[in-house]
Amino acid sequence: MKYLITGGAGFIGSHLAESLLKDGHSVTVIDDYSTGSPENLAAVRTNPRLDVVEGDILNLPELEYLITKSDMVFHLAAAVGVELVVHDPVRTIVTNVHGTERVLRGAERSHTKVLIASTSEVYGKSEKEKFNEDDDLLIGPSTNCRWSYACSKLLDEFFGMAYFRAKKMPIIIVRLFNTVGPRQTGRYGMVLPRFVSKALKNESLQVYGDGEQSRCFCHVNDTVRGICGLAGSSKAVGKVFNIGNTEEISINALAERVVKRLKSKSRIVHIPYEKAYESGFEDMMRRLPDISKIDRTTGWKPAYNLNQIIDSVAEYFRKKK
């Protein structure tokens, strides 16, 4: 099979590329290196079945050609990270919405299958215990740019489903819940690599807000396995799936776990949201996925627990020294 990965030099994209190449497939990667890096593909860079195209999907002339010659597209290219969303909302909306539109238009003529990576952020301020794919979505006001990322990714989903219904195109949508692991950095506000990196250097761990907001963390290998399972399932077409772990932990408890696990001397300090991001910043207090749908469809369940994830991230940072 021939696969195209937009954002393929990014954190998740590079792991996906490695997995597909390992299984004997051919992979074309498109990346502009705005958040990804050539280093992420170092382990497979010389593989003859890998083709890397440097460029922005917003204006890449050969995008439709690359899509047409592929059996499937994994559309992962996006503006990512809370800090980037808050500080550059225009780039967030344009990259996410127009980028997805270009991919879908490029795939229309050849009816190439497209998997669109969405996010748990689309659930917004829902207070449900577990987020189900059929839930109503509660997004904050347009005056708060915190929600521009969620809205842009939700529009990506609507785009995809519109092409599925109107054009009969094979579209799959996945909502990712805090994917973490080797190669992810804290550069754009990702909490776990930020904590681990600081703890290894015995520097203070900064918890934003009161720290009682809870999250679940899914190892990138589990996420890639879930994505690939859905990509190969005819039952997944035209549907939306959560991919995430169900081991919930507060950010306070996560910081404490990282310090203890890594035998660090780091202190834990709390930073108000308005100092970390902007005045009026709103956060989601919980983000726990219902993964019964993907389990029924492909049998997928996460294999890594939180301690294994922390160890995996720590090993990556140690090797980078």
Phi, psi and omega in degrees: 000150177248122183242146174244130178240113172279138186072029187286351175260009176277184182302300181288318183301320181291323177293322177296316179301315178301316182296316181293320178295321179299327180276004175094008181273167172261140186228131170249130180249133170245129178202141177260002177063024177289321173235341176274183182206142175302331180299332181295338181256012185303322184291339184236007188301330182266004179293126183294344180266007177251131175236124181250124178246116178275123180172164181262125182297344179291333183220017180288116185299323186269016183303310182297321179298315180296323178292316183300324182274006179254151175280334181200150177244129168259109184266097182249347182298128182191162168282129187231156175093136183299319183297318179294320180298316182291320187269345179217067184294329180295312178301321180302309184292313182297313181299312185289311186284308183290326178298315178294321178299317180295320179295315181292320177295322179292331181272348187297312185296319183269355183054039179289138179293138180231128170255122182258125177274114175253202189211155175294343179302336183294342178286346173060228186265023178303141181252016178294153180293316177233141180268122179253147184301337181265004181294152167293152184247134185243096183264146179286180186289155181291344178286348178251108187292350174308328187265001181294325179295312180301316182293322180294320179288327176293322176295325173303317179297315179298320176303310182299314181292329177294318177294325177295315184283314187276326185251358181059032180275144179283102184240137174231139180237133177238135175257111185270136180250099171047064175286132183222167178148189179303142179087348175278139179244168176271014188303324183247026173098004180296123194288315186294310177297330178295314178297312184297315180300316180292319182296322179295337180257007180059030177266162183296138175266121183266117177259125182274138183074206181275353177081002181272355173295140184247153179218165172238143185238127184248126179296142183301327178296323176292318179299314180298318179298320178294317179299313182294323177297318178291322180300328181266006182253123177292337180286347183273342185297134179079016184230166180245137183226137168282140170229114180185169177274163180243014177271097187273141180209143175286159180293325174300312181293326177296315179300316179297320180296316180298314180300314181292316184296322183264006180052046184269158175258013182297143171270157176250121180238150181255134181242126178300147180304320184294335176276324181285321185236277182199164178296135179083008181301134178247141180238163174268127184285332179221156178206070184252120184275144164271115184252019182293330183292313179291328177296316179294325186280317186233351184082013183286136169217148178293145182255333184271134171267175187296320179298319178296323179294314178301316179299320181296316180293319180296319179299320179298313181292325177297319181290336182284344183297000000 
